[in-house]
C-alpha cells in the first residue's frame, strides 16, 4: 500500500498539499524595488509605444490616459508614492493595466519581470501597510502585494 502511494507521488498522481499553488502574481520592478500584483487583477500588459494623452490639471502621479479598445485608462506613476524620483523608461518598461470593480488603472513599471506561483506557506505573517494587502516570501525575499483597490482609491482622491 505505501509502495503504491509512493509510486503515485513520484509519478505526480498525488498532489502534495504543501506544494499546491494557491495564487499567481506578477513580479514588477520599480528602480531597485520589487512588488507583486495578483494576476487576476491584471487586464493586460502593454509596451510603452502606446500613445499616452496628457491630462492638464492632474497631479504628478498621473502620466496621462490611454485609449484601450474604447476604454479610457489613466496611467499612474506610483513612484511618487514610493518616493522614487526618476522615471527610467527602458525597453523592459511596461504599462500594467489593472482592473478593480469594473474600473481600469494603468501602472508604469520598469519591468514586468515574471509570474510567480505562490503556495499557502509563502504568505508572510506580516502586517500590511500603505498600498499593500500583505507580503509573500519567495526565495528568502519578502515582496509586498500591491492592493489595486487601495491604489485606485488613493490616486482617485489625490
C-alpha positions, 0 to 999 in steps of 0.5 A: 500500500505505501509502495503504491502511494509512493509510486503515485507521488513520484509519478505526480498522481498525488498532489502534495498539499504543501506544494499546491499553488494557491495564487499567481502574481506578477513580479514588477520592478520599480528602480531597485524595488520589487512588488507583486500584483495578483494576476487576476487583477491584471487586464493586460500588459502593454509596451510603452509605444502606446500613445499616452494623452496628457491630462492638464490639471492632474497631479504628478502621479498621473502620466496621462490616459490611454485609449484601450479598445474604447476604454479610457485608462489613466496611467499612474506613476506610483513612484511618487508614492514610493518616493522614487524620483526618476522615471527610467523608461527602458525597453523592459518598461511596461504599462500594467493595466489593472482592473478593480470593480469594473474600473481600469488603472494603468501602472508604469513599471520598469519591468514586468519581470515574471509570474510567480506561483505562490503556495499557502506557506509563502504568505508572510505573517506580516502586517500590511501597510500603505498600498499593500494587502500583505507580503509573500516570501519567495526565495528568502525575499519578502515582496509586498502585494500591491492592493489595486483597490487601495491604489485606485482609491488613493490616486482617485482622491489625490 
